[in-house]
Amino acid sequence: MADAAPAMAPNEAGNTARPGARAMLSLVILSGIVGLNTVDRNMFGLLLPQIQRDVPISDTALGFLMGPAFVIVYSLAGVPIAWLADRTGRRTIIAAGLAFWSVVTMLTGAAQTLIHLLMARMALGVGEASNMAPTSALIGDMFRGRWRVLAMAVFSAGGPLAIMLFYPLIGWIAEHHGWRPTYPLMGAIGLVVAALTLLVVREPRRAVPGKVGQTEDGFVKSAVSILKSKSFLLLCAGGVMISINYSAVLAWLPAFMLRVHGLDAQATGALLGTYKGLLGVAATLAGGVAVTLLMQLDRRWMAWAPMLFAFGMIPAQMLLLLADNPLWWHVGLALETIGMQGITPALFALLITLLEPRVRATGAALYLLIFNLVGQSVGPLAVGMLNDGPFAALGAQAIRYSLLTAPAVIALGAILLFVLSLSMEGGKEEAHR
């Protein structure tokens, strides 16, 4: 792996042909899977107030369930699964993982104790670990050159689109029938999509010559070569800061809306469905198109764009968290959503670009291991501990001041992305990939 911009495999260089119909349909299905991944993982936060009433647990315990309980297993399982995906059929692993976590999602609705919820979150982590790294590698081989960032934008839009479609429904069901029926519903949808994946998605030809199962390096050698890259390590460090911010705000925003502004599950579901969903889709796609165009002028826009979005999120999140006037916190929520969703496609396209084709799934898994194990473990748990600890005397307002630590963290992420851009070669992306 080259430190800044590894040379592209010969059969990939300059390949900018328009993707075929099957590739586009496969992208839609893969985007749907990441949407289910997002909702099944994060609906716990939307349902948190009802779950907390039904299964009495502290904010610290809730932060642990939303963060480390899921993320540690998810991160550790992701690396060997992705290594296997680099050597076998990625499509099959993605479909099998979806089926497994869908069954776990269905069973979560039957949880009665903290231990049940802990087991469910850990099992969900194992299943969802099969998604991001193999799928990112799969899309990296399906789409080349300038199409890759756009494909990553469509893929990244799956999460907010699923939130737009399902959060209002989940909130309505929870408000009228309780939180438990929502889990079997989402699990059943996942099983249908898993079957559809096996029927439609095909394993593309890999970006380097060789058959599935043939690889030059073992896992340890591949991982060591990836971790020697300063650019990869800078991307991981910046990504961790962004992840801490993102996971903390996303996990606790529904509770913030209830405790500070008095919104119930139905109202919060509709609100987040609109902003994180509808606006999130638009921001993700617009960000992907913008970065695709900008990187034709200078490939460093893959680092500059998420850096600028991250800096913009600082005032947006402060407005969201501090404003009492509904107009202003709505503006803050809108700007925060645009910033976060704008970061995503460029960040993943940059990751795939920095990795040699033969180790893309392994490299993506290592990135996600660091990104999630540190970022998504720390974010939700830290807010829960601050709620129960130093800010506990503030009562319902504690969550407001706990979440105000998030903008400071993302500022560090933006600085690290700027440092990363200094190590990248300039020029058009087509000249490199």
C-alpha positions as a Markdown table, in Angstrom:
| # | Residue | x | y | z |
|---|---|---|---|---|
| 1 | Met | 0.0 | 0.0 | 0.0 |
| 2 | Ala | 1.5 | 3.3 | -1.0 |
| 3 | Asp | 1.5 | 6.0 | 1.6 |
| 4 | Ala | -0.4 | 8.7 | -0.2 |
| 5 | Ala | -1.8 | 7.4 | -3.5 |
| 6 | Pro | -1.0 | 3.9 | -4.5 |
| 7 | Ala | -0.9 | 3.3 | -8.2 |
| 8 | Met | -4.0 | 1.8 | -9.7 |
| 9 | Ala | -4.0 | -1.7 | -11.1 |
| 10 | Pro | -3.6 | -1.7 | -14.9 |
| 11 | Asn | -7.0 | -3.0 | -15.7 |
| 12 | Glu | -8.6 | -0.2 | -13.5 |
| 13 | Ala | -6.7 | 2.8 | -14.7 |
| 14 | Gly | -8.8 | 5.1 | -16.8 |
| 15 | Asn | -11.8 | 2.8 | -16.7 |
| 16 | Thr | -14.6 | 5.4 | -16.6 |
| 17 | Ala | -17.3 | 3.6 | -18.7 |
| 18 | Arg | -20.9 | 4.0 | -17.5 |
| 19 | Pro | -21.9 | 1.1 | -15.2 |
| 20 | Gly | -24.4 | -1.4 | -16.6 |
| 21 | Ala | -28.0 | -2.0 | -15.5 |
| 22 | Arg | -27.1 | -4.9 | -13.2 |
| 23 | Ala | -24.5 | -2.9 | -11.4 |
| 24 | Met | -27.0 | -0.1 | -10.8 |
| 25 | Leu | -29.6 | -2.5 | -9.6 |
| 26 | Ser | -27.1 | -4.2 | -7.3 |
| 27 | Leu | -26.1 | -0.7 | -6.0 |
| 28 | Val | -29.8 | 0.0 | -5.1 |
| 29 | Ile | -30.0 | -3.3 | -3.2 |
| 30 | Leu | -26.7 | -2.8 | -1.4 |
| 31 | Ser | -27.9 | 0.7 | -0.4 |
| 32 | Gly | -31.1 | -0.8 | 0.9 |
| 33 | Ile | -29.0 | -3.2 | 3.0 |
| 34 | Val | -26.9 | -0.4 | 4.6 |
| 35 | Gly | -30.3 | 1.3 | 5.2 |
| 36 | Leu | -31.5 | -1.7 | 7.2 |
| 37 | Asn | -28.1 | -1.8 | 8.9 |
| 38 | Thr | -28.5 | 1.8 | 10.0 |
| 39 | Val | -32.1 | 1.5 | 11.2 |
| 40 | Asp | -31.8 | -1.8 | 13.0 |
| 41 | Arg | -28.7 | -0.5 | 14.9 |
| 42 | Asn | -30.0 | 3.0 | 15.7 |
| 43 | Met | -33.7 | 2.4 | 16.3 |
| 44 | Phe | -32.7 | 1.5 | 19.9 |
| 45 | Gly | -32.0 | 5.2 | 20.4 |
| 46 | Leu | -35.3 | 6.3 | 19.0 |
| 47 | Leu | -37.1 | 3.8 | 21.3 |
| 48 | Leu | -34.8 | 4.5 | 24.3 |
| 49 | Pro | -37.3 | 6.4 | 26.5 |
| 50 | Gln | -39.9 | 3.6 | 26.1 |
| 51 | Ile | -37.3 | 0.9 | 26.6 |
| 52 | Gln | -36.0 | 2.7 | 29.7 |
| 53 | Arg | -39.5 | 2.8 | 31.2 |
| 54 | Asp | -40.1 | -0.9 | 30.4 |
| 55 | Val | -36.6 | -2.2 | 31.5 |
| 56 | Pro | -35.4 | 0.3 | 34.1 |
| 57 | Ile | -31.7 | 1.1 | 33.5 |
| 58 | Ser | -29.4 | 4.1 | 34.0 |
| 59 | Asp | -28.2 | 6.5 | 31.2 |
| 60 | Thr | -24.7 | 5.0 | 31.7 |
| 61 | Ala | -26.1 | 1.5 | 31.0 |
| 62 | Leu | -28.0 | 2.8 | 28.0 |
| 63 | Gly | -24.8 | 4.4 | 26.7 |
| 64 | Phe | -23.0 | 1.1 | 27.1 |
| 65 | Leu | -25.7 | -0.7 | 25.2 |
| 66 | Met | -25.7 | 1.8 | 22.4 |
| 67 | Gly | -21.9 | 2.0 | 22.3 |
| 68 | Pro | -19.4 | -0.7 | 23.6 |
| 69 | Ala | -21.9 | -3.6 | 23.8 |
| 70 | Phe | -22.6 | -3.4 | 20.1 |
| 71 | Val | -19.5 | -1.8 | 18.8 |
| 72 | Ile | -16.7 | -3.9 | 20.4 |
| 73 | Val | -18.3 | -7.1 | 19.0 |
| 74 | Tyr | -19.1 | -5.4 | 15.6 |
| 75 | Ser | -15.5 | -4.1 | 15.2 |
| 76 | Leu | -13.7 | -7.3 | 16.2 |
| 77 | Ala | -15.9 | -9.5 | 14.1 |
| 78 | Gly | -15.6 | -7.2 | 11.1 |
| 79 | Val | -11.9 | -7.8 | 10.5 |
| 80 | Pro | -11.9 | -11.6 | 10.1 |
| 81 | Ile | -15.2 | -11.4 | 8.1 |
| 82 | Ala | -13.7 | -8.9 | 5.7 |
| 83 | Trp | -10.5 | -10.9 | 5.4 |
| 84 | Leu | -12.7 | -13.9 | 4.5 |
| 85 | Ala | -14.6 | -11.7 | 2.0 |
| 86 | Asp | -11.4 | -10.8 | 0.2 |
| 87 | Arg | -10.9 | -14.5 | -0.4 |
| 88 | Thr | -14.5 | -15.8 | -1.0 |
| 89 | Gly | -17.8 | -14.5 | -2.3 |
| 90 | Arg | -18.6 | -11.1 | -0.8 |
| 91 | Arg | -22.2 | -11.2 | -2.0 |
| 92 | Thr | -22.8 | -14.4 | -0.1 |
| 93 | Ile | -21.3 | -13.1 | 3.1 |
| 94 | Ile | -23.3 | -9.9 | 2.9 |
| 95 | Ala | -26.6 | -11.8 | 2.4 |
| 96 | Ala | -25.9 | -14.3 | 5.2 |
| 97 | Gly | -25.0 | -11.6 | 7.6 |
| 98 | Leu | -28.2 | -9.7 | 6.8 |
| 99 | Ala | -30.3 | -12.8 | 7.4 |
| 100 | Phe | -28.5 | -13.4 | 10.7 |
| 101 | Trp | -28.9 | -9.9 | 12.1 |
| 102 | Ser | -32.5 | -9.8 | 10.9 |
| 103 | Val | -33.3 | -12.8 | 13.0 |
| 104 | Val | -31.6 | -11.2 | 16.0 |
| 105 | Thr | -33.6 | -8.0 | 15.4 |
| 106 | Met | -36.8 | -9.9 | 15.5 |
| 107 | Leu | -35.8 | -11.5 | 18.8 |
| 108 | Thr | -34.8 | -8.2 | 20.4 |
| 109 | Gly | -38.5 | -7.3 | 20.8 |
| 110 | Ala | -38.8 | -10.1 | 23.3 |
| 111 | Ala | -36.0 | -8.8 | 25.6 |
| 112 | Gln | -37.1 | -8.5 | 29.3 |
| 113 | Thr | -33.9 | -7.6 | 31.2 |
| 114 | Leu | -30.7 | -5.7 | 30.8 |
| 115 | Ile | -28.9 | -9.1 | 30.1 |
| 116 | His | -31.3 | -9.9 | 27.3 |
| 117 | Leu | -30.7 | -6.4 | 25.7 |
| 118 | Leu | -27.0 | -6.9 | 26.1 |
| 119 | Met | -27.0 | -10.3 | 24.4 |
| 120 | Ala | -29.2 | -8.9 | 21.6 |
| 121 | Arg | -26.9 | -5.9 | 21.0 |
| 122 | Met | -23.8 | -8.1 | 20.9 |
| 123 | Ala | -25.4 | -10.6 | 18.5 |
| 124 | Leu | -26.5 | -7.7 | 16.3 |
| 125 | Gly | -22.9 | -6.5 | 16.2 |
| 126 | Val | -21.8 | -9.9 | 14.8 |
| 127 | Gly | -24.3 | -9.8 | 12.1 |
| 128 | Glu | -23.9 | -6.2 | 11.0 |
| 129 | Ala | -20.1 | -6.7 | 10.9 |
| 130 | Ser | -20.7 | -8.5 | 7.6 |
| 131 | Asn | -21.9 | -5.4 | 5.8 |
| 132 | Met | -19.8 | -2.3 | 5.5 |
| 133 | Ala | -16.3 | -3.6 | 4.6 |
| 134 | Pro | -17.3 | -6.3 | 2.1 |
| 135 | Thr | -19.9 | -4.0 | 0.5 |
| 136 | Ser | -17.5 | -1.1 | 0.2 |
| 137 | Ala | -15.0 | -3.4 | -1.5 |
| 138 | Leu | -17.8 | -4.8 | -3.8 |
| 139 | Ile | -18.8 | -1.4 | -4.9 |
| 140 | Gly | -15.2 | -0.4 | -5.3 |
| 141 | Asp | -14.9 | -3.2 | -8.0 |
| 142 | Met | -18.3 | -2.5 | -9.6 |
| 143 | Phe | -17.6 | 1.2 | -10.1 |
| 144 | Arg | -14.3 | 2.8 | -11.3 |
| 145 | Gly | -12.8 | 6.3 | -11.6 |
| 146 | Arg | -15.3 | 9.2 | -11.2 |
| 147 | Trp | -18.2 | 6.7 | -10.8 |
| 148 | Arg | -16.9 | 5.5 | -7.5 |
| 149 | Val | -17.5 | 8.6 | -5.5 |
| 150 | Leu | -21.0 | 8.9 | -7.0 |
| 151 | Ala | -21.7 | 5.2 | -6.2 |
| 152 | Met | -20.5 | 5.7 | -2.7 |
| 153 | Ala | -22.8 | 8.6 | -2.4 |
| 154 | Val | -25.8 | 6.5 | -3.5 |
| 155 | Phe | -24.7 | 3.8 | -1.1 |
| 156 | Ser | -24.3 | 6.2 | 1.8 |
| 157 | Ala | -27.8 | 7.6 | 1.0 |
| 158 | Gly | -29.2 | 4.2 | 1.9 |
| 159 | Gly | -28.9 | 5.0 | 5.6 |
| 160 | Pro | -30.8 | 8.4 | 5.7 |
| 161 | Leu | -33.3 | 7.1 | 3.1 |
| 162 | Ala | -34.2 | 4.2 | 5.4 |
| 163 | Ile | -34.4 | 6.6 | 8.4 |
| 164 | Met | -36.8 | 8.7 | 6.3 |
| 165 | Leu | -39.0 | 5.7 | 5.5 |
| 166 | Phe | -38.9 | 3.8 | 8.7 |
| 167 | Tyr | -38.4 | 6.2 | 11.6 |
| 168 | Pro | -41.9 | 7.8 | 11.3 |
| 169 | Leu | -43.4 | 4.3 | 11.1 |
| 170 | Ile | -41.4 | 3.0 | 14.1 |
| 171 | Gly | -42.3 | 6.1 | 16.1 |
| 172 | Trp | -46.0 | 5.7 | 15.3 |
| 173 | Ile | -46.0 | 2.0 | 16.2 |
| 174 | Ala | -44.1 | 2.6 | 19.4 |
| 175 | Glu | -46.5 | 5.4 | 20.5 |
| 176 | His | -49.6 | 3.4 | 19.8 |
| 177 | His | -48.5 | -0.3 | 20.4 |
| 178 | Gly | -45.3 | -0.1 | 22.3 |
| 179 | Trp | -41.7 | -0.6 | 21.3 |
| 180 | Arg | -41.6 | -4.4 | 21.0 |
| 181 | Pro | -43.6 | -4.9 | 17.7 |
| 182 | Thr | -41.2 | -2.6 | 15.8 |
| 183 | Tyr | -38.3 | -5.2 | 16.0 |
| 184 | Pro | -40.1 | -8.2 | 14.4 |
| 185 | Leu | -41.3 | -5.9 | 11.6 |
| 186 | Met | -37.8 | -4.7 | 10.7 |
| 187 | Gly | -36.4 | -8.2 | 11.0 |
| 188 | Ala | -38.9 | -9.6 | 8.6 |
| 189 | Ile | -38.0 | -6.9 | 6.0 |
| 190 | Gly | -34.4 | -7.8 | 6.3 |
| 191 | Leu | -35.0 | -11.5 | 5.6 |
| 192 | Val | -36.8 | -10.5 | 2.4 |
| 193 | Val | -33.9 | -8.3 | 1.3 |
| 194 | Ala | -31.4 | -11.0 | 2.1 |
| 195 | Ala | -33.1 | -13.4 | -0.4 |
| 196 | Leu | -33.3 | -10.6 | -3.0 |
| 197 | Thr | -29.5 | -10.1 | -2.6 |
| 198 | Leu | -28.8 | -13.7 | -3.5 |
| 199 | Leu | -31.1 | -13.5 | -6.5 |
| 200 | Val | -29.9 | -10.2 | -8.1 |
| 201 | Val | -26.4 | -9.2 | -6.9 |
| 202 | Arg | -23.5 | -10.8 | -8.7 |
| 203 | Glu | -19.8 | -10.9 | -7.6 |
| 204 | Pro | -17.9 | -8.6 | -10.0 |
| 205 | Arg | -14.5 | -9.3 | -11.4 |
| 206 | Arg | -11.9 | -8.1 | -8.9 |
| 207 | Ala | -9.8 | -5.1 | -9.8 |
| 208 | Val | -6.6 | -7.2 | -9.9 |
| 209 | Pro | -6.2 | -10.5 | -11.9 |
| 210 | Gly | -6.7 | -13.7 | -10.0 |
| 211 | Lys | -9.5 | -16.0 | -8.9 |
| 212 | Val | -11.5 | -15.8 | -5.8 |
| 213 | Gly | -9.6 | -17.5 | -3.0 |
| 214 | Gln | -6.2 | -16.7 | -4.5 |
| 215 | Thr | -4.3 | -14.0 | -2.7 |
| 216 | Glu | -0.7 | -13.0 | -2.4 |
| 217 | Asp | -0.5 | -12.2 | 1.3 |
| 218 | Gly | -1.9 | -13.6 | 4.5 |
| 219 | Phe | -4.1 | -11.5 | 6.7 |
| 220 | Val | -1.3 | -10.4 | 9.1 |
| 221 | Lys | 1.0 | -9.4 | 6.2 |
| 222 | Ser | -1.9 | -7.5 | 4.5 |
| 223 | Ala | -2.8 | -5.7 | 7.7 |
| 224 | Val | 0.8 | -4.7 | 8.5 |
| 225 | Ser | 1.2 | -3.3 | 5.0 |
| 226 | Ile | -2.0 | -1.3 | 5.4 |
| 227 | Leu | -1.1 | 0.1 | 8.8 |
| 228 | Lys | 2.3 | 1.3 | 7.6 |
| 229 | Ser | 0.6 | 4.0 | 5.6 |
| 230 | Lys | 0.7 | 7.4 | 7.2 |
| 231 | Ser | -2.2 | 8.5 | 5.1 |
| 232 | Phe | -4.3 | 5.5 | 6.3 |
| 233 | Leu | -3.5 | 6.3 | 9.9 |
| 234 | Leu | -4.4 | 9.9 | 9.5 |
| 235 | Leu | -7.7 | 9.0 | 7.9 |
| 236 | Cys | -8.4 | 6.6 | 10.8 |
| 237 | Ala | -7.6 | 9.3 | 13.4 |
| 238 | Gly | -9.7 | 11.9 | 11.7 |
| 239 | Gly | -12.5 | 9.4 | 11.2 |
| 240 | Val | -12.4 | 8.5 | 14.9 |
| 241 | Met | -13.0 | 12.1 | 15.9 |
| 242 | Ile | -15.9 | 12.3 | 13.5 |
| 243 | Ser | -17.3 | 9.0 | 14.7 |
| 244 | Ile | -17.3 | 10.1 | 18.3 |
| 245 | Asn | -19.3 | 13.2 | 17.4 |
| 246 | Tyr | -21.7 | 11.4 | 15.1 |
| 247 | Ser | -22.4 | 8.4 | 17.3 |
| 248 | Ala | -22.9 | 10.6 | 20.4 |
| 249 | Val | -25.4 | 12.9 | 18.7 |
| 250 | Leu | -27.3 | 10.2 | 16.8 |
| 251 | Ala | -27.6 | 7.9 | 19.8 |
| 252 | Trp | -28.8 | 10.6 | 22.2 |
| 253 | Leu | -30.7 | 13.0 | 20.0 |
| 254 | Pro | -34.1 | 11.3 | 20.5 |
| 255 | Ala | -33.7 | 11.5 | 24.3 |
| 256 | Phe | -32.5 | 15.1 | 24.0 |
| 257 | Met | -35.7 | 15.9 | 22.0 |
| 258 | Leu | -37.9 | 14.3 | 24.7 |
| 259 | Arg | -36.1 | 15.7 | 27.8 |
| 260 | Val | -35.4 | 19.2 | 26.6 |
| 261 | His | -38.2 | 19.9 | 24.1 |
| 262 | Gly | -40.9 | 17.4 | 25.2 |
| 263 | Leu | -41.2 | 15.5 | 21.9 |
| 264 | Asp | -42.6 | 11.9 | 22.1 |
| 265 | Ala | -41.5 | 8.9 | 20.0 |
| 266 | Gln | -43.9 | 9.6 | 17.2 |
| 267 | Ala | -43.0 | 13.3 | 16.9 |
| 268 | Thr | -39.3 | 12.5 | 17.2 |
| 269 | Gly | -39.6 | 9.7 | 14.5 |
| 270 | Ala | -41.3 | 12.1 | 12.1 |
| 271 | Leu | -38.7 | 14.9 | 12.9 |
| 272 | Leu | -35.7 | 12.7 | 12.4 |
| 273 | Gly | -37.3 | 11.0 | 9.4 |
| 274 | Thr | -37.6 | 14.4 | 7.7 |
| 275 | Tyr | -34.2 | 15.8 | 8.6 |
| 276 | Lys | -31.9 | 12.8 | 9.0 |
| 277 | Gly | -33.9 | 11.0 | 6.3 |
| 278 | Leu | -35.2 | 13.3 | 3.5 |
| 279 | Leu | -32.6 | 16.0 | 4.0 |
| 280 | Gly | -29.9 | 13.5 | 4.7 |
| 281 | Val | -30.5 | 11.7 | 1.3 |
| 282 | Ala | -30.4 | 15.1 | -0.5 |
| 283 | Ala | -27.2 | 16.1 | 1.3 |
| 284 | Thr | -25.5 | 12.8 | 0.7 |
| 285 | Leu | -26.2 | 12.7 | -3.0 |
| 286 | Ala | -25.5 | 16.4 | -3.5 |
| 287 | Gly | -22.2 | 16.0 | -1.6 |
| 288 | Gly | -21.3 | 13.0 | -3.7 |
| 289 | Val | -22.0 | 14.9 | -7.0 |
| 290 | Ala | -20.1 | 17.9 | -5.7 |
| 291 | Val | -17.0 | 15.9 | -4.7 |
| 292 | Thr | -17.1 | 13.9 | -7.9 |
| 293 | Leu | -16.9 | 17.2 | -9.9 |
| 294 | Leu | -14.3 | 18.9 | -7.6 |
| 295 | Met | -12.0 | 15.9 | -7.6 |
| 296 | Gln | -11.7 | 16.3 | -11.4 |
| 297 | Leu | -9.9 | 19.5 | -10.6 |
| 298 | Asp | -7.9 | 18.2 | -7.7 |
| 299 | Arg | -8.1 | 14.8 | -6.0 |
| 300 | Arg | -7.4 | 16.3 | -2.6 |
| 301 | Trp | -11.0 | 17.5 | -2.5 |
| 302 | Met | -11.7 | 13.9 | -1.2 |
| 303 | Ala | -10.1 | 15.2 | 2.0 |
| 304 | Trp | -10.9 | 18.9 | 1.8 |
| 305 | Ala | -14.7 | 18.4 | 1.4 |
| 306 | Pro | -15.2 | 16.3 | 4.6 |
| 307 | Met | -12.8 | 18.7 | 6.4 |
| 308 | Leu | -15.0 | 21.7 | 5.5 |
| 309 | Phe | -18.2 | 19.9 | 6.3 |
| 310 | Ala | -16.8 | 19.0 | 9.7 |
| 311 | Phe | -15.8 | 22.6 | 10.5 |
| 312 | Gly | -19.3 | 23.7 | 9.5 |
| 313 | Met | -20.9 | 21.3 | 11.9 |
| 314 | Ile | -19.4 | 23.0 | 14.9 |
| 315 | Pro | -21.7 | 26.1 | 14.9 |
| 316 | Ala | -24.6 | 24.0 | 13.5 |
| 317 | Gln | -24.5 | 21.6 | 16.5 |
| 318 | Met | -24.1 | 24.4 | 19.0 |
| 319 | Leu | -27.2 | 26.0 | 17.6 |
| 320 | Leu | -29.1 | 22.7 | 17.7 |
| 321 | Leu | -28.2 | 22.1 | 21.3 |
| 322 | Leu | -28.4 | 25.6 | 22.8 |
| 323 | Ala | -31.4 | 27.1 | 21.0 |
| 324 | Asp | -34.7 | 27.0 | 22.8 |
| 325 | Asn | -36.6 | 28.7 | 20.0 |
| 326 | Pro | -38.0 | 25.9 | 17.7 |
| 327 | Leu | -37.1 | 27.9 | 14.6 |
| 328 | Trp | -33.4 | 28.1 | 15.5 |
| 329 | Trp | -32.9 | 24.5 | 16.7 |
| 330 | His | -34.7 | 23.3 | 13.5 |
| 331 | Val | -32.1 | 25.3 | 11.5 |
| 332 | Gly | -29.3 | 23.8 | 13.6 |
| 333 | Leu | -30.6 | 20.3 | 13.0 |
| 334 | Ala | -30.9 | 20.9 | 9.3 |
| 335 | Leu | -27.3 | 22.3 | 9.0 |
| 336 | Glu | -26.0 | 19.5 | 11.2 |
| 337 | Thr | -27.6 | 16.9 | 9.0 |
| 338 | Ile | -26.2 | 18.5 | 5.8 |
| 339 | Gly | -22.7 | 18.6 | 7.4 |
| 340 | Met | -22.7 | 15.0 | 8.6 |
| 341 | Gln | -24.2 | 13.4 | 5.4 |
| 342 | Gly | -21.9 | 15.5 | 3.3 |
| 343 | Ile | -18.8 | 14.0 | 5.0 |
| 344 | Thr | -19.8 | 10.3 | 4.3 |
| 345 | Pro | -19.3 | 9.7 | 0.6 |
| 346 | Ala | -16.0 | 11.5 | 0.2 |
| 347 | Leu | -14.6 | 9.8 | 3.3 |
| 348 | Phe | -15.4 | 6.3 | 2.1 |
| 349 | Ala | -14.2 | 7.0 | -1.5 |
| 350 | Leu | -11.0 | 8.4 | 0.0 |
| 351 | Leu | -10.6 | 5.2 | 2.0 |
| 352 | Ile | -11.1 | 2.9 | -1.0 |
| 353 | Thr | -8.7 | 5.1 | -3.1 |
| 354 | Leu | -5.9 | 4.8 | -0.5 |
| 355 | Leu | -6.2 | 1.0 | -0.5 |
| 356 | Glu | -4.7 | -1.4 | -3.1 |
| 357 | Pro | -7.5 | -3.4 | -4.8 |
| 358 | Arg | -6.4 | -6.8 | -3.4 |
| 359 | Val | -6.8 | -5.7 | 0.2 |
| 360 | Arg | -9.8 | -3.3 | 0.0 |
| 361 | Ala | -12.1 | -5.4 | 2.2 |
| 362 | Thr | -9.4 | -6.0 | 4.7 |
| 363 | Gly | -8.3 | -2.4 | 4.7 |
| 364 | Ala | -11.9 | -1.2 | 5.0 |
| 365 | Ala | -12.5 | -3.5 | 7.9 |
| 366 | Leu | -9.3 | -2.3 | 9.7 |
| 367 | Tyr | -10.5 | 1.3 | 9.2 |
| 368 | Leu | -14.0 | 0.4 | 10.5 |
| 369 | Leu | -12.4 | -1.5 | 13.4 |
| 370 | Ile | -10.6 | 1.7 | 14.5 |
| 371 | Phe | -13.5 | 4.0 | 13.5 |
| 372 | Asn | -16.1 | 2.1 | 15.4 |
| 373 | Leu | -14.1 | 0.5 | 18.3 |
| 374 | Val | -12.9 | 3.9 | 19.5 |
| 375 | Gly | -15.4 | 6.3 | 18.0 |
| 376 | Gln | -18.7 | 4.7 | 18.4 |
| 377 | Ser | -17.8 | 3.1 | 21.7 |
| 378 | Val | -16.7 | 6.3 | 23.3 |
| 379 | Gly | -19.4 | 8.7 | 22.0 |
| 380 | Pro | -22.7 | 7.2 | 23.4 |
| 381 | Leu | -21.1 | 5.9 | 26.6 |
| 382 | Ala | -19.4 | 9.3 | 27.4 |
| 383 | Val | -22.6 | 11.2 | 27.1 |
| 384 | Gly | -24.4 | 8.6 | 29.3 |
| 385 | Met | -21.7 | 8.9 | 31.9 |
| 386 | Leu | -21.8 | 12.7 | 31.8 |
| 387 | Asn | -25.5 | 12.6 | 32.2 |
| 388 | Asp | -25.2 | 10.5 | 35.4 |
| 389 | Gly | -22.0 | 12.1 | 36.6 |
| 390 | Pro | -20.9 | 15.8 | 36.5 |
| 391 | Phe | -24.1 | 17.1 | 34.9 |
| 392 | Ala | -26.6 | 15.0 | 36.9 |
| 393 | Ala | -27.6 | 18.0 | 39.1 |
| 394 | Leu | -29.0 | 19.7 | 36.0 |
| 395 | Gly | -31.7 | 17.1 | 35.7 |
| 396 | Ala | -33.4 | 17.0 | 32.2 |
| 397 | Gln | -31.0 | 19.7 | 31.0 |
| 398 | Ala | -27.9 | 17.5 | 31.7 |
| 399 | Ile | -28.1 | 15.9 | 28.2 |
| 400 | Arg | -27.8 | 19.3 | 26.6 |
| 401 | Tyr | -24.5 | 20.0 | 28.2 |
| 402 | Ser | -23.2 | 16.5 | 27.8 |
| 403 | Leu | -23.8 | 16.7 | 24.1 |
| 404 | Leu | -22.0 | 20.1 | 23.8 |
| 405 | Thr | -18.7 | 18.2 | 24.1 |
| 406 | Ala | -19.3 | 16.8 | 20.6 |
| 407 | Pro | -18.5 | 19.9 | 18.5 |
| 408 | Ala | -15.0 | 20.2 | 20.2 |
| 409 | Val | -14.2 | 16.6 | 19.2 |
| 410 | Ile | -15.2 | 17.0 | 15.5 |
| 411 | Ala | -12.9 | 20.1 | 15.3 |
| 412 | Leu | -10.0 | 17.8 | 15.9 |
| 413 | Gly | -11.2 | 15.5 | 13.1 |
| 414 | Ala | -11.3 | 18.4 | 10.7 |
| 415 | Ile | -7.7 | 19.3 | 11.5 |
| 416 | Leu | -6.5 | 15.8 | 11.0 |
| 417 | Leu | -8.2 | 15.6 | 7.5 |
| 418 | Phe | -6.4 | 18.8 | 6.6 |
| 419 | Val | -3.1 | 17.2 | 7.6 |
| 420 | Leu | -4.0 | 14.2 | 5.5 |
| 421 | Ser | -4.6 | 16.4 | 2.5 |
| 422 | Leu | -1.0 | 17.7 | 2.8 |
| 423 | Ser | 0.3 | 14.2 | 2.2 |
| 424 | Met | -1.8 | 13.6 | -1.0 |
| 425 | Glu | -0.7 | 14.3 | -4.5 |
| 426 | Gly | -2.6 | 17.0 | -6.4 |
| 427 | Gly | -4.1 | 16.7 | -9.8 |
| 428 | Lys | -7.1 | 15.1 | -11.3 |
| 429 | Glu | -8.4 | 11.9 | -9.9 |
| 430 | Glu | -8.5 | 10.3 | -13.3 |
| 431 | Ala | -4.7 | 10.6 | -13.6 |
| 432 | His | -4.4 | 8.4 | -10.5 |
| 433 | Arg | -7.3 | 6.0 | -10.6 |
